[in-house]
């Protein structure tokens, strides 16, 4: 990785100035001076100490961090040399610092230990590596000063690391090369201070359960850091608080709670990464990777690991510059856009294994010309064609194992991909069905093995020996390369759709259309001279065996276990050369009458049992026909009449009573008439309400209703009683519909028709007496708020008793079962309608008094209006609404008047 110059940083801290000064002084010593500092090692009693070559120590940490740095995708990490990041950061100090003291401590006493005590006995001038493993939750107290320049590597495993002073953080020394702490306690990240980091190559804080990076990291420079690992924490958002540089090689955020890709890592002006790992998070969408990129700020990331997340679909990814490896495995992906990867021009390795992919779009990888490995292992793929791969000359490895392929991929390679295919294919553990369709595959893989035209361009079935058949049953578990299909079958071009055609022993063609959900006979079959044909049509929803031209060429027809109800005369005539015909387990009631003249001279096996043979006077010829073919019939005694339960071969005229005056016909006619009457009565009783509404709306007839209305000469057809909750619906909808409709009902409304000067309660009795019926409008809110008031209930009870006829309308969906017993009784004994129910207006008009063709009496109405005064009758609904008076609100708000007036 190339190095870049960085701007110098200044600080007022005396400690940082002293550490930098020591580092500069050490860099001036010649290589031989390092021996001057070497003294006898007096190791702590709890540890083991040894003097080791610096390069060997760094190599060990390279191997330790192999997975952290994405070693699965980076084979170059297996080869450690002096140019590794773990050595290059030392720069000019590398020739001098060629030795290091390695201190290894295994703690199992459950006690607390200070860092300096574990370093005890080691010369302060010697470069030191301290690695501590804890077994019983031991505590490490960090008391190493920030200016400790010879303390270079610290690694701990399962040790709780705390600060010496609980009020102060743990300051990482500026000369700490590697800081690697695993499961160092729940507060570890919060107390780590990186302000003096200068030479730290690796900062790994794994398993600390931190939810976010601490604020004290904001703006701090990590000028030498190559690897940052915050694995197995609980970080929900990551916005790169510290100042990262383009020296950064690895950013590992595995095992956190991120829900999206951090936007800051896509800024190529700040970060250049070889490996970005966001595996084992909670990412569901890749929205930031779909955005149309700024061509001047294309993310500079070589490897992205998004495995073990919750991504369900992949849309078109943006240009990711130098991206060569993309891991989307273990996500549950179902859908992938055809253009998903077209902008990834440098993509070489793609992992899509362990998802739920059913199919891939045609040409989905065609623009990825640098692809060399595609892993689609363990998905739900049912097919894969060569057209889905890019046409490249370099070898490409394709893993399609553990899918749902019934035929091997590239089985037709001789015709479609021979010119450019160069694939190393893995396709074991698929449910291969080894029928005659395998002939192309056999030819394909033998061409790939024996091709001598160009050995560098061919298809290679790497795991051919592991490809096994799952069907048909006789081939289950057999290796595909052990079946020689060309010796036993042939794929025929004229084979019907959904059927398979098999060529056996060069003399017999089997057309297998069994269990294919076919509703009709195939239109055509492959006809080969001097070859017999067997057609399997069993277990299909076939209802009619109709004529086809190929029937004369059939020697075997299997049409059992279908839904056959009839056979056409032409079809029966075309089957005269048949040798085997199975028609059992169908619904046949008869054979064509022309069959009596057909003799199947070649038939050796004929089945007709388990059908619904209707024995009648018109089929008396059938017993004779059966007797002529008895030698070829399978169990002729089981061919029985459907209702007589008697074998057809024993049927005679006496059994059928073929006399024209048969009482059976009379009985059937009477039964049919009675059943029609009963059915009609049942329909009328069950749907009487709907029938009445239909008759009334279409013909104006009222059936089944004995109404008790007031006199035709009453001045009002209906008195409308409602609560203030329903005021707007009554005035705007109900009244206009009834008064201005075809019937033009005369309505009594208290705001318009009651005389002035008296309360609504006093006018209620005469309004009911002068109306032919009453309409009561209820709402759910009114029943909840005011029905519990005794005065209101008394007024309603009086209304229900004195009204000639009462119609109840509910503006809400009222549950009758939840009402009080008395109100539930009213609802059940009077006409009850719900606003919004089907045919509401038709039902309402049917319940209202019928309108007669007579001239309206104006004398009484005029006298009423004159006595009541014009001013009140001319009030508008809005004017009345301003008074705040309503029939039901006055009942609830003026109980004194209820006591004085008899309603």
GIBELDA-V33498 format. One record per residue. N is the residue number from 1. RES is the residue in three letters. BURIAL is b if it has 16 or more other ideal C-beta (glycine too) atoms within 10 Angstrom, else e. Layout:
BEGIN
n = {N & N}
res = {RES & RES}
burial = {BURIAL & BURIAL}
END
This chain:
BEGIN
n = {1 & 2 & 3 & 4 & 5 & 6 & 7 & 8 & 9 & 10 & 11 & 12 & 13 & 14 & 15 & 16 & 17 & 18 & 19 & 20 & 21 & 22 & 23 & 24 & 25 & 26 & 27 & 28 & 29 & 30 & 31 & 32 & 33 & 34 & 35 & 36 & 37 & 38 & 39 & 40 & 41 & 42 & 43 & 44 & 45 & 46 & 47 & 48 & 49 & 50 & 51 & 52 & 53 & 54 & 55 & 56 & 57 & 58 & 59 & 60 & 61 & 62 & 63 & 64 & 65 & 66 & 67 & 68 & 69 & 70 & 71 & 72 & 73 & 74 & 75 & 76 & 77 & 78 & 79 & 80 & 81 & 82 & 83 & 84 & 85 & 86 & 87 & 88 & 89 & 90 & 91 & 92 & 93 & 94 & 95 & 96 & 97 & 98 & 99 & 100 & 101 & 102 & 103 & 104 & 105 & 106 & 107 & 108 & 109 & 110 & 111 & 112 & 113 & 114 & 115 & 116 & 117 & 118 & 119 & 120 & 121 & 122 & 123 & 124 & 125 & 126 & 127 & 128 & 129 & 130 & 131 & 132 & 133 & 134 & 135 & 136 & 137 & 138 & 139 & 140 & 141 & 142 & 143 & 144 & 145 & 146 & 147 & 148 & 149 & 150 & 151 & 152 & 153 & 154 & 155 & 156 & 157 & 158 & 159 & 160 & 161 & 162 & 163 & 164 & 165 & 166 & 167 & 168 & 169 & 170 & 171 & 172 & 173 & 174 & 175 & 176 & 177 & 178 & 179 & 180 & 181 & 182 & 183 & 184 & 185 & 186 & 187 & 188 & 189 & 190 & 191 & 192 & 193 & 194 & 195 & 196 & 197 & 198 & 199 & 200 & 201 & 202 & 203 & 204 & 205 & 206 & 207 & 208 & 209 & 210 & 211 & 212 & 213 & 214 & 215 & 216 & 217 & 218 & 219 & 220 & 221 & 222 & 223 & 224 & 225 & 226 & 227 & 228 & 229 & 230 & 231 & 232 & 233 & 234 & 235 & 236 & 237 & 238 & 239 & 240 & 241 & 242 & 243 & 244 & 245 & 246 & 247 & 248 & 249 & 250 & 251 & 252 & 253 & 254 & 255 & 256 & 257 & 258 & 259 & 260 & 261 & 262 & 263 & 264 & 265 & 266 & 267 & 268 & 269 & 270 & 271 & 272 & 273 & 274 & 275 & 276 & 277 & 278 & 279 & 280 & 281 & 282 & 283 & 284 & 285 & 286 & 287 & 288 & 289 & 290 & 291 & 292 & 293 & 294 & 295 & 296 & 297 & 298 & 299 & 300 & 301 & 302 & 303 & 304 & 305 & 306 & 307 & 308 & 309 & 310 & 311 & 312 & 313 & 314 & 315 & 316 & 317 & 318 & 319 & 320 & 321 & 322 & 323 & 324 & 325 & 326 & 327 & 328 & 329 & 330 & 331 & 332 & 333 & 334 & 335 & 336 & 337 & 338 & 339 & 340 & 341 & 342 & 343 & 344 & 345 & 346 & 347 & 348 & 349 & 350 & 351 & 352 & 353 & 354 & 355 & 356 & 357 & 358 & 359 & 360 & 361 & 362 & 363 & 364 & 365 & 366 & 367 & 368 & 369 & 370 & 371 & 372 & 373 & 374 & 375 & 376 & 377 & 378 & 379 & 380 & 381 & 382 & 383 & 384 & 385 & 386 & 387 & 388 & 389 & 390 & 391 & 392 & 393 & 394 & 395 & 396 & 397 & 398 & 399 & 400 & 401 & 402 & 403 & 404 & 405 & 406 & 407 & 408 & 409 & 410 & 411 & 412 & 413 & 414 & 415 & 416 & 417 & 418 & 419 & 420 & 421 & 422 & 423 & 424 & 425 & 426 & 427 & 428 & 429 & 430 & 431 & 432 & 433 & 434 & 435 & 436 & 437 & 438 & 439 & 440 & 441 & 442 & 443 & 444 & 445 & 446 & 447 & 448 & 449 & 450 & 451 & 452 & 453 & 454 & 455 & 456 & 457 & 458 & 459 & 460 & 461 & 462 & 463 & 464 & 465 & 466 & 467 & 468 & 469 & 470 & 471 & 472 & 473 & 474 & 475 & 476 & 477 & 478 & 479 & 480 & 481 & 482 & 483 & 484 & 485 & 486 & 487 & 488 & 489 & 490 & 491 & 492 & 493 & 494 & 495 & 496 & 497 & 498 & 499 & 500 & 501 & 502 & 503 & 504 & 505 & 506 & 507 & 508 & 509 & 510 & 511 & 512 & 513 & 514 & 515 & 516 & 517 & 518 & 519 & 520 & 521 & 522 & 523 & 524 & 525 & 526 & 527 & 528 & 529 & 530 & 531 & 532 & 533 & 534 & 535 & 536 & 537 & 538 & 539 & 540 & 541 & 542 & 543 & 544 & 545 & 546 & 547 & 548 & 549 & 550 & 551 & 552 & 553 & 554 & 555 & 556 & 557 & 558 & 559 & 560 & 561 & 562 & 563 & 564 & 565 & 566 & 567 & 568 & 569 & 570 & 571 & 572 & 573 & 574 & 575 & 576 & 577 & 578 & 579 & 580 & 581 & 582 & 583 & 584 & 585 & 586 & 587 & 588 & 589 & 590 & 591 & 592 & 593 & 594 & 595 & 596 & 597 & 598 & 599 & 600 & 601 & 602 & 603 & 604 & 605 & 606 & 607 & 608 & 609 & 610 & 611 & 612 & 613 & 614 & 615 & 616 & 617 & 618 & 619 & 620 & 621 & 622 & 623 & 624 & 625 & 626 & 627 & 628 & 629 & 630 & 631 & 632 & 633 & 634 & 635 & 636 & 637 & 638 & 639 & 640 & 641 & 642 & 643 & 644 & 645 & 646 & 647 & 648 & 649 & 650 & 651 & 652 & 653 & 654 & 655 & 656 & 657 & 658 & 659 & 660 & 661 & 662 & 663 & 664 & 665 & 666 & 667 & 668 & 669 & 670 & 671 & 672 & 673 & 674 & 675 & 676 & 677 & 678 & 679 & 680 & 681 & 682 & 683 & 684 & 685 & 686 & 687 & 688 & 689 & 690 & 691 & 692 & 693 & 694 & 695 & 696 & 697 & 698 & 699 & 700 & 701 & 702 & 703 & 704 & 705 & 706 & 707 & 708 & 709 & 710 & 711 & 712 & 713 & 714 & 715 & 716 & 717 & 718 & 719 & 720 & 721 & 722 & 723 & 724 & 725 & 726 & 727 & 728 & 729 & 730 & 731 & 732 & 733 & 734 & 735 & 736 & 737 & 738 & 739 & 740 & 741 & 742 & 743 & 744 & 745 & 746 & 747 & 748 & 749 & 750 & 751 & 752 & 753 & 754 & 755 & 756 & 757 & 758 & 759 & 760 & 761 & 762 & 763 & 764 & 765 & 766 & 767 & 768 & 769 & 770 & 771 & 772 & 773 & 774 & 775 & 776 & 777 & 778 & 779 & 780 & 781 & 782 & 783 & 784 & 785 & 786 & 787 & 788 & 789 & 790 & 791 & 792 & 793 & 794 & 795 & 796 & 797 & 798 & 799 & 800 & 801 & 802 & 803 & 804 & 805 & 806 & 807 & 808 & 809 & 810 & 811 & 812 & 813 & 814 & 815 & 816 & 817 & 818 & 819 & 820 & 821 & 822 & 823 & 824 & 825 & 826 & 827 & 828 & 829 & 830 & 831 & 832 & 833 & 834 & 835 & 836 & 837 & 838 & 839 & 840 & 841 & 842 & 843 & 844 & 845 & 846 & 847 & 848 & 849 & 850 & 851 & 852 & 853 & 854 & 855 & 856 & 857 & 858 & 859 & 860 & 861 & 862 & 863 & 864 & 865 & 866 & 867 & 868 & 869 & 870 & 871 & 872 & 873 & 874 & 875 & 876 & 877 & 878 & 879 & 880 & 881 & 882 & 883 & 884 & 885 & 886 & 887 & 888 & 889 & 890 & 891 & 892 & 893 & 894 & 895 & 896 & 897 & 898 & 899 & 900 & 901 & 902 & 903}
res = {UNK & UNK & UNK & UNK & UNK & UNK & UNK & UNK & UNK & UNK & UNK & UNK & UNK & UNK & UNK & UNK & UNK & UNK & UNK & UNK & UNK & UNK & UNK & UNK & UNK & UNK & UNK & UNK & UNK & UNK & UNK & UNK & UNK & UNK & UNK & UNK & UNK & UNK & UNK & UNK & UNK & UNK & UNK & UNK & UNK & UNK & UNK & UNK & UNK & UNK & UNK & UNK & UNK & UNK & UNK & UNK & UNK & UNK & UNK & UNK & UNK & UNK & UNK & UNK & UNK & UNK & UNK & UNK & UNK & UNK & UNK & UNK & UNK & UNK & UNK & UNK & UNK & UNK & UNK & UNK & UNK & UNK & UNK & UNK & UNK & UNK & UNK & UNK & UNK & UNK & UNK & UNK & UNK & UNK & UNK & UNK & UNK & UNK & UNK & UNK & UNK & UNK & UNK & UNK & UNK & UNK & UNK & UNK & UNK & UNK & UNK & UNK & UNK & UNK & UNK & UNK & UNK & UNK & UNK & UNK & UNK & UNK & UNK & UNK & UNK & UNK & UNK & UNK & UNK & UNK & UNK & UNK & UNK & UNK & UNK & UNK & UNK & UNK & UNK & UNK & UNK & UNK & UNK & UNK & UNK & UNK & UNK & UNK & UNK & UNK & UNK & UNK & UNK & UNK & UNK & UNK & UNK & UNK & UNK & UNK & UNK & UNK & UNK & UNK & UNK & UNK & UNK & UNK & UNK & UNK & UNK & UNK & UNK & UNK & UNK & UNK & UNK & UNK & UNK & UNK & UNK & UNK & UNK & UNK & UNK & UNK & UNK & UNK & UNK & UNK & UNK & UNK & UNK & UNK & UNK & UNK & UNK & UNK & UNK & UNK & UNK & UNK & UNK & UNK & UNK & UNK & UNK & UNK & UNK & UNK & UNK & UNK & UNK & UNK & UNK & UNK & UNK & UNK & UNK & UNK & UNK & UNK & UNK & UNK & UNK & UNK & UNK & UNK & UNK & UNK & UNK & UNK & UNK & UNK & UNK & UNK & UNK & UNK & UNK & UNK & UNK & UNK & UNK & UNK & UNK & UNK & UNK & UNK & UNK & UNK & UNK & UNK & UNK & UNK & UNK & UNK & UNK & UNK & UNK & UNK & UNK & UNK & UNK & UNK & UNK & UNK & UNK & UNK & UNK & UNK & UNK & UNK & UNK & UNK & UNK & UNK & UNK & UNK & UNK & UNK & UNK & UNK & UNK & UNK & UNK & UNK & UNK & UNK & UNK & UNK & UNK & UNK & UNK & UNK & UNK & UNK & UNK & UNK & UNK & UNK & UNK & UNK & UNK & UNK & UNK & UNK & UNK & UNK & UNK & UNK & UNK & UNK & UNK & UNK & UNK & UNK & UNK & UNK & UNK & UNK & UNK & UNK & UNK & UNK & UNK & UNK & UNK & UNK & UNK & UNK & UNK & UNK & UNK & UNK & UNK & UNK & UNK & UNK & UNK & UNK & UNK & UNK & UNK & UNK & UNK & UNK & UNK & UNK & UNK & UNK & UNK & UNK & UNK & UNK & UNK & UNK & UNK & UNK & UNK & UNK & UNK & UNK & UNK & UNK & UNK & UNK & UNK & UNK & UNK & UNK & UNK & UNK & UNK & UNK & UNK & UNK & UNK & UNK & UNK & UNK & UNK & UNK & UNK & UNK & UNK & UNK & UNK & UNK & UNK & UNK & UNK & UNK & UNK & UNK & UNK & UNK & UNK & UNK & UNK & UNK & UNK & UNK & UNK & UNK & UNK & UNK & UNK & UNK & UNK & UNK & UNK & UNK & UNK & UNK & UNK & UNK & UNK & UNK & UNK & UNK & UNK & UNK & UNK & UNK & UNK & UNK & UNK & UNK & UNK & UNK & UNK & UNK & UNK & UNK & UNK & UNK & UNK & UNK & UNK & UNK & UNK & UNK & UNK & UNK & UNK & UNK & UNK & UNK & UNK & UNK & UNK & UNK & UNK & UNK & UNK & UNK & UNK & UNK & UNK & UNK & UNK & UNK & UNK & UNK & UNK & UNK & UNK & UNK & UNK & UNK & UNK & UNK & UNK & UNK & UNK & UNK & UNK & UNK & UNK & UNK & UNK & UNK & UNK & UNK & UNK & UNK & UNK & UNK & UNK & UNK & UNK & UNK & UNK & UNK & UNK & UNK & UNK & UNK & UNK & UNK & UNK & UNK & UNK & UNK & UNK & UNK & UNK & UNK & UNK & UNK & UNK & UNK & UNK & UNK & UNK & UNK & UNK & UNK & UNK & UNK & UNK & UNK & UNK & UNK & UNK & UNK & UNK & UNK & UNK & UNK & UNK & UNK & UNK & UNK & UNK & UNK & UNK & UNK & UNK & UNK & UNK & UNK & UNK & UNK & UNK & UNK & UNK & UNK & UNK & UNK & UNK & UNK & UNK & UNK & UNK & UNK & UNK & UNK & UNK & UNK & UNK & UNK & UNK & UNK & UNK & UNK & UNK & UNK & UNK & UNK & UNK & UNK & UNK & UNK & UNK & UNK & UNK & UNK & UNK & UNK & UNK & UNK & UNK & UNK & UNK & UNK & UNK & UNK & UNK & UNK & UNK & UNK & UNK & UNK & UNK & UNK & UNK & UNK & UNK & UNK & UNK & UNK & UNK & UNK & UNK & UNK & UNK & UNK & UNK & UNK & UNK & UNK & UNK & UNK & UNK & UNK & UNK & UNK & UNK & UNK & UNK & UNK & UNK & UNK & UNK & UNK & UNK & UNK & UNK & UNK & UNK & UNK & UNK & UNK & UNK & UNK & UNK & UNK & UNK & UNK & UNK & UNK & UNK & UNK & UNK & UNK & UNK & UNK & UNK & UNK & UNK & UNK & UNK & UNK & UNK & UNK & UNK & UNK & UNK & UNK & UNK & UNK & UNK & UNK & UNK & UNK & UNK & UNK & UNK & UNK & UNK & UNK & UNK & UNK & UNK & UNK & UNK & UNK & UNK & UNK & UNK & UNK & UNK & UNK & UNK & UNK & UNK & UNK & UNK & UNK & UNK & UNK & UNK & UNK & UNK & UNK & UNK & UNK & UNK & UNK & UNK & UNK & UNK & UNK & UNK & UNK & UNK & UNK & UNK & UNK & UNK & UNK & UNK & UNK & UNK & UNK & UNK & UNK & UNK & UNK & UNK & UNK & UNK & UNK & UNK & UNK & UNK & UNK & UNK & UNK & UNK & UNK & UNK & UNK & UNK & UNK & UNK & UNK & UNK & UNK & UNK & UNK & UNK & UNK & UNK & UNK & UNK & UNK & UNK & UNK & UNK & UNK & UNK & UNK & UNK & UNK & UNK & UNK & UNK & UNK & UNK & UNK & UNK & UNK & UNK & UNK & UNK & UNK & UNK & UNK & UNK & UNK & UNK & UNK & UNK & UNK & UNK & UNK & UNK & UNK & UNK & UNK & UNK & UNK & UNK & UNK & UNK & UNK & UNK & UNK & UNK & UNK & UNK & UNK & UNK & UNK & UNK & UNK & UNK & UNK & UNK & UNK & UNK & UNK & UNK & UNK & UNK & UNK & UNK & UNK & UNK & UNK & UNK & UNK & UNK & UNK & UNK & UNK & UNK & UNK & UNK & UNK & UNK & UNK & UNK & UNK & UNK & UNK & UNK & UNK & UNK & UNK & UNK & UNK & UNK & UNK & UNK & UNK & UNK & UNK & UNK & UNK & UNK & UNK & UNK & UNK & UNK & UNK & UNK & UNK & UNK & UNK & UNK & UNK & UNK & UNK & UNK & UNK & UNK & UNK & UNK & UNK & UNK & UNK & UNK & UNK & UNK & UNK & UNK & UNK & UNK & UNK & UNK & UNK & UNK & UNK & UNK & UNK & UNK & UNK & UNK & UNK & UNK & UNK & UNK & UNK & UNK & UNK & UNK & UNK & UNK & UNK & UNK & UNK & UNK & UNK & UNK & UNK & UNK & UNK & UNK & UNK & UNK}
burial = {e & e & e & e & e & e & e & e & e & e & e & e & e & e & b & b & e & e & b & b & e & e & e & e & e & b & e & e & e & e & e & e & e & b & e & e & e & e & e & e & e & e & b & b & e & b & b & e & b & e & e & e & e & b & b & e & b & b & b & b & b & b & e & e & b & e & e & b & b & b & b & e & b & b & e & e & b & e & e & b & e & e & e & b & b & b & b & b & b & b & e & e & b & e & e & b & b & e & b & b & b & b & b & e & b & e & b & e & e & e & e & e & b & e & b & e & e & b & b & e & b & b & e & e & e & b & b & b & b & b & b & b & b & b & e & e & e & b & b & b & b & b & e & b & e & b & b & b & b & b & b & b & b & b & b & b & b & b & b & b & b & b & b & e & e & e & e & e & b & b & b & b & b & b & b & b & b & b & b & b & b & b & b & b & b & e & e & b & b & b & b & b & b & b & b & b & b & b & b & b & b & b & b & b & b & b & b & b & e & b & e & b & b & e & e & b & b & e & e & e & b & b & b & b & b & b & b & b & b & b & b & b & b & e & b & e & e & b & e & b & b & b & e & b & b & b & b & b & b & b & b & b & b & b & b & b & e & b & e & b & b & b & e & e & b & b & e & b & e & b & b & b & b & b & b & b & b & b & b & b & b & e & b & e & b & b & e & e & b & e & e & e & b & e & e & e & e & b & b & b & b & b & b & b & b & b & b & b & b & e & b & e & e & b & e & e & b & b & e & b & b & b & b & b & b & b & b & b & b & b & b & e & b & b & e & b & e & e & e & b & b & b & b & b & e & e & b & b & b & b & b & b & b & b & b & e & b & e & b & b & e & e & e & b & b & b & e & b & e & e & b & b & e & b & b & b & b & b & b & e & b & e & e & b & e & b & e & b & b & b & e & b & e & e & e & b & b & b & b & b & b & b & b & e & b & e & b & b & b & b & b & b & b & e & e & e & b & b & e & e & b & b & b & b & b & b & b & b & b & b & e & b & b & b & b & b & b & b & b & b & b & b & b & b & b & e & e & b & e & e & e & e & e & e & e & e & b & b & b & b & b & b & e & b & e & e & b & b & b & e & e & e & e & e & b & e & e & e & e & b & b & e & b & e & b & e & e & e & b & b & b & b & e & e & b & b & e & e & b & b & b & b & b & e & e & e & e & e & b & b & b & b & b & b & e & b & e & b & e & e & b & b & e & e & b & b & e & b & e & e & e & e & b & b & b & b & b & b & b & b & e & b & e & e & b & e & e & b & e & b & b & e & b & b & b & b & b & b & b & b & b & b & e & b & b & b & b & e & e & e & b & b & b & b & b & e & e & b & b & b & b & b & b & b & b & b & e & b & e & b & b & e & e & e & b & e & e & e & e & b & e & e & b & e & e & b & b & b & b & b & b & e & b & e & b & e & e & e & b & b & e & b & b & e & b & b & e & e & e & e & e & b & b & e & e & b & e & e & b & b & b & e & e & e & e & e & b & b & b & e & b & e & e & e & e & b & e & e & e & e & e & e & e & e & e & e & e & e & e & e & e & e & e & e & e & e & e & e & e & e & e & e & e & e & e & e & e & e & e & e & e & b & b & e & e & b & e & e & e & e & e & e & e & e & e & e & e & e & b & b & e & e & e & b & b & b & b & b & b & b & b & b & b & b & b & b & b & e & b & b & b & e & e & b & b & e & e & b & e & e & e & e & e & e & b & b & b & b & b & b & b & b & b & b & b & e & e & e & e & b & b & b & b & b & e & e & b & b & e & b & b & b & b & b & b & b & b & b & b & e & e & b & b & e & e & b & b & e & b & e & b & b & b & e & b & b & e & b & b & b & e & e & b & b & b & b & b & b & b & b & b & b & e & b & e & e & e & e & b & e & e & e & b & e & e & b & b & e & e & b & b & b & b & e & b & e & e & e & b & e & e & e & b & b & b & b & b & b & b & e & e & e & e & e & e & e & e & e & e & e & e & e & e & b & b & e & e & b & e & e & e & b & b & e & e & e & b & e & e & b & b & e & e & e & b & b & b & b & b & b & b & b & e & b & e & e & b & b & e & e & b & e & b}
END
